């Protein structure tokens, strides 16, 4: 069913709701109705500073770690990974494992927000984790439990790793083998293995030349909508997270839309569990003119202004 405009103004309903003339992080899906009772907030980084951007090529893949490097990393990471994995497992088993949830048909449909049509034609409000509306709906018992997930098989994981040419990060591997073949986690959930494989085979070879060093080591983990995607660097012992936000990037300097984040996969999932993970977004530094990912402080300032 096509998207229907209820009001002339459009709401950005994701936790990091930033919007300008050329960029909106509000997710849209078929059958979604958008309405708004409040104005949107323009992200500071999505306003042009008027200064020419500084080109920054994507970094080369991380060099192979030495044994001493791995020893120091593993001593800390193993226990941290276990704690994060068990927390993710608990959320999956609770049936509350996606950030986007639908309310009951015909309930809480007054006022602004985002909606989807139920099979019977009634509206269902859409809620996103991290918003006051989600917390209220969760407390009121309006969010039904999500169905059990089916994990990937050992053969599917091995086939994927054979194409990759290296093992999956241990935490990610356990998530696929023990919890589900995608469909849970931040934003719209972790991507299933087969779609990731298709992306690696069909899309990454067409990446801009500046990104070629990263094309074989960045795995897409989840989509946030509006072309924004999170990636994990499987060549990095810390499994650093990267992101693409194509929306504010200059047309003649698109390469800047790929940028590293300042935490790894384990921290990324921990933040999701803690409710402190926000979608990545690209901004132009107001002082240097460089394009980069928003910091935690910049994201927090936007959220404080919005909520």
C-alpha positions as CSV (number, residue, x, y, z in Angstrom):
1,X,0.0,0.0,0.0
2,X,1.5,3.4,-0.9
3,X,2.6,5.9,1.7
4,X,-0.1,8.4,2.6
5,X,0.6,11.9,3.7
6,X,-1.7,12.8,6.6
7,X,-0.3,16.2,7.2
8,X,1.9,18.5,5.1
9,X,4.7,18.3,7.6
10,X,6.6,15.1,7.9
11,X,7.9,13.6,11.2
12,X,11.3,12.0,11.7
13,X,10.5,9.3,14.2
14,X,13.8,7.5,14.7
15,X,15.7,8.1,18.0
16,X,18.1,10.4,16.2
17,X,15.5,12.5,14.3
18,X,17.4,15.0,12.3
19,X,16.1,16.6,9.1
20,X,17.0,19.3,6.7
21,X,16.0,20.2,3.1
22,X,18.2,17.5,1.6
23,X,18.4,14.9,4.5
24,X,16.0,13.1,6.6
25,X,16.7,10.1,8.8
26,X,13.1,9.2,9.2
27,X,12.6,5.6,8.0
28,X,9.8,4.9,5.5
29,X,8.3,1.6,4.6
30,X,5.5,0.5,2.3
31,X,2.1,1.0,4.0
32,X,3.4,3.6,6.3
33,X,1.5,6.8,7.1
34,X,3.4,9.7,8.5
35,X,1.9,12.5,10.5
36,X,3.4,15.2,12.7
37,X,2.4,17.6,15.4
38,X,5.8,19.0,16.0
39,X,8.5,20.5,13.8
40,X,11.6,18.6,13.0
41,X,15.1,19.5,14.3
42,X,17.9,20.2,11.8
43,X,21.1,18.5,12.7
44,X,23.9,21.0,13.2
45,X,26.2,18.9,11.0
46,X,23.8,18.9,8.1
47,X,24.0,22.6,7.6
48,X,26.6,23.7,5.2
49,X,29.4,25.7,6.7
50,X,30.2,27.4,3.4
51,X,33.8,26.1,3.6
52,X,35.1,23.6,1.0
53,X,35.2,20.1,2.3
54,X,38.5,18.4,2.8
55,X,38.8,15.1,0.9
56,X,39.5,12.1,3.2
57,X,40.1,8.8,1.6
58,X,39.0,5.7,3.4
59,X,41.6,4.2,5.7
60,X,43.4,1.0,4.7
61,X,42.4,-2.2,6.4
62,X,44.0,-2.7,9.8
63,X,47.4,-4.6,9.6
64,X,47.5,-8.1,10.9
65,X,47.9,-8.1,14.7
66,X,50.9,-9.5,16.4
67,X,50.6,-12.2,19.1
68,X,51.3,-9.7,21.8
69,X,48.5,-7.4,20.4
70,X,46.0,-10.3,20.5
71,X,47.0,-11.4,24.0
72,X,46.2,-8.0,25.5
73,X,43.0,-7.7,23.5
74,X,41.7,-11.1,24.3
75,X,42.2,-10.8,28.1
76,X,39.7,-8.0,28.2
77,X,37.4,-8.8,25.3
78,X,36.5,-12.4,26.1
79,X,34.7,-11.6,29.3
80,X,33.1,-8.4,27.8
81,X,31.9,-10.3,24.8
82,X,30.4,-12.9,27.0
83,X,28.5,-10.4,29.0
84,X,27.2,-8.6,25.9
85,X,26.2,-11.8,24.2
86,X,24.2,-13.0,27.2
87,X,22.5,-9.6,27.3
88,X,21.6,-9.8,23.6
89,X,20.4,-13.4,24.1
90,X,18.1,-12.3,27.0
91,X,16.6,-9.6,24.8
92,X,16.0,-12.0,21.9
93,X,14.5,-14.7,24.2
94,X,12.2,-12.0,25.7
95,X,10.6,-11.3,22.3
96,X,11.6,-7.6,22.5
97,X,14.5,-7.7,20.0
98,X,13.8,-5.0,17.4
99,X,13.8,-1.2,17.7
100,X,10.8,-0.7,15.5
101,X,7.5,-2.1,16.9
102,X,3.9,-1.9,16.0
103,X,1.1,-1.2,18.4
104,X,-2.4,-2.9,18.3
105,X,-4.7,-1.9,15.4
106,X,-6.9,1.0,16.2
107,X,-5.2,1.8,19.5
108,X,-3.4,5.1,20.2
109,X,-4.0,6.4,16.7
110,X,-4.8,10.1,17.5
111,X,-2.3,12.8,17.0
112,X,1.0,12.9,15.1
113,X,3.4,10.0,14.5
114,X,4.0,7.2,12.1
115,X,1.4,4.5,11.2
116,X,1.0,1.3,9.2
117,X,-2.2,-0.2,7.9
118,X,-3.1,-3.5,9.5
119,X,-4.7,-6.3,7.3
120,X,-8.1,-5.2,8.5
121,X,-7.5,-1.6,7.3
122,X,-7.1,-0.1,10.7
123,X,-4.0,2.0,11.6
124,X,-1.2,0.7,13.8
125,X,1.1,3.2,15.4
126,X,4.8,2.6,14.9
127,X,7.1,3.0,17.9
128,X,10.9,3.3,18.0
129,X,13.0,2.3,21.0
130,X,14.5,5.2,22.7
131,X,11.5,7.5,22.3
132,X,9.1,8.5,25.1
133,X,6.3,7.1,23.1
134,X,8.0,3.7,23.0
135,X,8.6,3.7,26.7
136,X,5.0,4.6,27.4
137,X,3.6,1.9,25.0
138,X,6.0,-0.7,26.5
139,X,4.9,0.1,30.0
140,X,1.2,0.0,29.0
141,X,1.7,-3.5,27.5
142,X,0.8,-2.3,23.9
143,X,3.7,-4.1,22.3
144,X,3.2,-7.7,21.5
145,X,6.1,-10.1,21.8
146,X,8.0,-10.8,18.6
147,X,8.1,-14.4,17.3
148,X,11.1,-16.8,17.9
149,X,14.0,-16.6,15.5
150,X,15.7,-19.3,13.6
151,X,19.5,-19.3,13.9
152,X,21.8,-19.9,10.9
153,X,23.2,-23.4,10.5
154,X,26.9,-24.2,10.9
155,X,27.1,-25.0,7.2
156,X,25.7,-21.6,6.3
157,X,28.2,-19.8,8.6
158,X,31.1,-21.8,7.1
159,X,30.0,-21.1,3.6
160,X,29.9,-17.4,4.4
161,X,33.3,-17.5,6.0
162,X,34.7,-19.4,3.1
163,X,33.7,-16.5,0.8
164,X,34.9,-14.0,3.2
165,X,38.3,-15.7,3.5
166,X,38.3,-15.3,7.3
167,X,36.2,-16.2,10.3
168,X,33.4,-13.9,11.4
169,X,34.1,-11.9,14.6
170,X,33.4,-14.3,17.4
171,X,30.6,-12.3,18.9
172,X,28.8,-11.9,15.6
173,X,29.4,-15.6,14.8
174,X,27.7,-16.7,18.1
175,X,24.8,-14.3,17.4
176,X,24.1,-15.9,14.0
177,X,24.6,-19.5,15.2
178,X,22.8,-19.3,18.6
179,X,20.3,-16.5,18.4
180,X,19.1,-16.0,14.8
181,X,20.1,-15.4,11.2
182,X,19.6,-11.7,11.5
183,X,16.4,-10.0,12.3
184,X,17.3,-8.7,15.7
185,X,19.4,-5.8,17.0
186,X,19.8,-2.1,16.2
187,X,17.6,-0.3,13.7
188,X,15.9,-2.9,11.5
189,X,18.0,-5.7,12.9
190,X,21.2,-7.5,11.9
191,X,21.3,-8.5,8.2
192,X,20.9,-12.2,7.4
193,X,24.0,-13.9,6.0
194,X,22.8,-14.5,2.5
195,X,21.8,-10.9,1.8
196,X,25.2,-9.8,3.2
197,X,26.9,-12.2,0.8
198,X,25.0,-10.8,-2.1
199,X,26.1,-7.3,-1.1
200,X,29.7,-8.3,-0.9
201,X,29.6,-10.0,-4.3
202,X,27.4,-7.5,-6.2
203,X,27.6,-4.1,-4.6
204,X,31.0,-3.7,-2.9
205,X,33.0,-4.2,-6.2
206,X,31.3,-1.1,-7.5
207,X,32.3,1.1,-4.5
208,X,34.3,4.3,-5.2
209,X,38.0,3.6,-5.8
210,X,38.9,5.3,-2.5
211,X,36.9,2.7,-0.7
212,X,38.4,-0.4,-2.4
213,X,40.8,-1.2,0.5
214,X,37.8,-1.6,2.7
215,X,35.4,-3.3,0.3
216,X,36.3,-6.8,1.3
217,X,36.6,-6.3,5.1
218,X,33.5,-4.2,5.9
219,X,30.4,-6.3,6.5
220,X,27.0,-4.5,6.5
221,X,25.5,-5.2,9.9
222,X,22.2,-3.2,9.8
223,X,20.3,-0.6,7.9
224,X,18.9,2.5,9.5
225,X,16.8,3.8,6.6
226,X,17.5,6.6,4.1
227,X,20.6,4.7,2.8
228,X,22.4,4.8,6.2
229,X,24.2,1.6,7.0
230,X,26.4,0.3,9.8
231,X,29.4,-1.9,9.0
232,X,32.0,-3.9,11.0
233,X,35.6,-4.1,10.0
234,X,36.5,-7.8,10.2
235,X,40.2,-7.1,9.5
236,X,40.5,-5.1,12.8
237,X,41.1,-7.2,16.0
238,X,38.7,-4.7,17.8
239,X,36.1,-5.1,15.0
240,X,35.8,-1.3,14.6
241,X,32.4,-0.1,13.4
242,X,32.1,2.0,10.3
243,X,29.1,3.7,8.6
244,X,27.8,5.2,5.4
245,X,25.5,8.2,5.5
246,X,25.2,9.4,1.9
247,X,22.6,12.1,2.5
248,X,24.6,15.2,3.3
249,X,27.7,14.3,1.3
250,X,28.6,16.6,-1.6
251,X,27.9,15.0,-5.0
252,X,31.4,15.7,-6.2
253,X,33.0,14.3,-3.0
254,X,30.8,11.3,-2.2
255,X,33.7,9.3,-0.7
256,X,33.4,11.2,2.5
257,X,30.1,9.5,3.3
258,X,32.1,6.4,4.5
259,X,33.5,7.1,8.0
260,X,34.8,5.1,11.0
261,X,33.2,5.2,14.4
262,X,35.1,5.3,17.7
263,X,33.9,1.9,19.1
264,X,33.9,-1.7,18.1
265,X,31.3,-4.4,17.5
266,X,31.1,-5.4,21.2
267,X,30.6,-1.8,22.3
268,X,28.1,-1.2,19.5
269,X,25.9,-4.1,20.8
270,X,26.4,-3.1,24.4
271,X,25.1,0.4,23.6
272,X,22.1,-1.1,21.9
273,X,21.3,-3.1,25.0
274,X,21.8,0.0,27.2
275,X,19.7,2.2,25.0
276,X,22.6,4.6,24.2
277,X,23.2,3.6,20.6
278,X,22.1,6.1,18.0
279,X,22.2,5.9,14.3
280,X,25.4,7.2,12.7
281,X,25.3,10.4,10.8
282,X,27.7,12.4,8.7
283,X,28.4,16.1,9.4
284,X,30.8,18.8,8.2
285,X,33.0,20.0,11.0
286,X,32.1,23.7,11.6
287,X,35.8,24.6,12.4
288,X,37.8,22.5,10.0
289,X,35.4,21.9,7.1
290,X,36.2,18.2,7.2
291,X,33.4,15.6,6.9
292,X,33.2,13.1,9.7
293,X,30.8,11.1,11.9
294,X,29.0,12.9,14.7
295,X,30.4,12.6,18.2
296,X,28.4,11.4,21.2
297,X,28.3,14.9,22.4
298,X,26.9,16.2,19.1
299,X,24.3,13.5,19.0
300,X,23.3,14.1,22.6
301,X,22.9,17.8,21.9
302,X,20.4,17.1,19.1
303,X,18.5,14.6,21.2
304,X,18.3,17.0,24.1
305,X,16.9,19.7,21.9
306,X,14.4,17.4,20.4
307,X,13.1,15.7,23.5
